[in-house]
């Protein structure tokens, strides 16, 4: 019997209006709720302790892996253009800030949590985890607790950024802002930044200018600090990419975070820490797995580029890695995955996504949780 | 902080809720823009209008840059033959500017928009 419990319950009658008031107007996709409060997950405090410890441990392993990659000077296996290797290394050596990230974990409450991947660059489902489920708890499970320190840790994070920069500088927030989910995440980050005492301004990724010396806003002002909800691998492939090497903008997340959001970190971690209880065997060679396994594109996002390979299926060789199959636990016919947040280099909370299919994708629903 | 507490004490928001009001202009990839620079506000207003002129930038923004002391007119496309240039503010009525500054936009965002378009 699984220890983690999935409970069915009646959604609040006006839940759409309630979450919209909190900035979540992307609660429904294709007529189906994305924010799903027809169910919730109950964890024991001991289970949360296990998730928290695993998250802290995995983050520490990841930082160790970055150190080794930087010192080794070879990022070819991560399919990162060599032009940017030194620039990435410099961002690590300067301790450029990485504010947040989200591990995707497989955990059923019994076996140790297993790391499926680390969304260390552009993690989404942030507003849902930090805000929406917190307010859900207040109303639906008053008096109960929840593993969710994300909001106050983010404010602390931005205060730390403020201490490192000219506090009069405006912090810019960018992404593909005509996408409601991206806009919601970007605006939430701007919100916590402003609560930390910094001025923030949003602009679409296409609105960023280059004046020959600096990236600029629409008024031509230099952008000194830029929070981007836009993957590094995309930025590195676009027309302005060469300006990254000479511009003065400080990026959040920092360039070195792209080493961790890359799926190639999975086999690298397994090479460094073979047999670690929170890692799955992973390799740059399909032939290292005799049976079924999971193929992942090194730059894949939100389930894109992930496929389950049967025994004997060779898969594709182009910019992919392979990982041991670790089926997600199933509750009421739903595959559930835990998004475990790291904020300020510490485990900060969780969010649950579930899907009737074994691969979590962009349309997998978000389900709140509480501590039983 | 209560050492047993596992959730934020308060989750208050200040700016959310206005997010959906943001409108994204179409920007051709690699589009070059200009802004005229003026020694004084009056010259700028004569070329454009008071609403379209912006005063000298101060350090409270992100730094003034090379032309921090100038008044600026609105942004317009450098290439006046582009269809998009027909609806921009133009080069100014009387050509009273003391110079201009250029910037290129649309150099980021291509991959994101392409993938979203097919997603």
Interface residues (C-beta under 8 A of the other chain):
Chain A: X21 X22 X23 X25 X45 X48 X130 X131 X134 X135 X137 X145 X146 X147 X148 X149 X150 X151 X152 X168 X169 X170 X175 X176 X177 X178 X179 X180 X183 X184 X186 X187 X188 X190 X191 X194 X195 X200 X202 X204 X205 X206 X207 X208 X209 X210 X211 X212 X214 X216 X217 X218 X219 X220 X221 X222 X223 X224 X230 X234 X235 X237 X238 X239 X240 X243 X349 X362 X371
Chain B: X4 X5 X6 X7 X8 X9 X10 X11 X12 X13 X14 X15 X16 X17 X18 X19 X20 X22 X24 X25 X27 X29 X30 X33 X35 X54 X57 X59 X60 X61 X62 X63 X65 X72 X75 X101 X102 X103 X104 X105 X106 X107 X108 X109 X110 X111 X112 X113 X116 X119
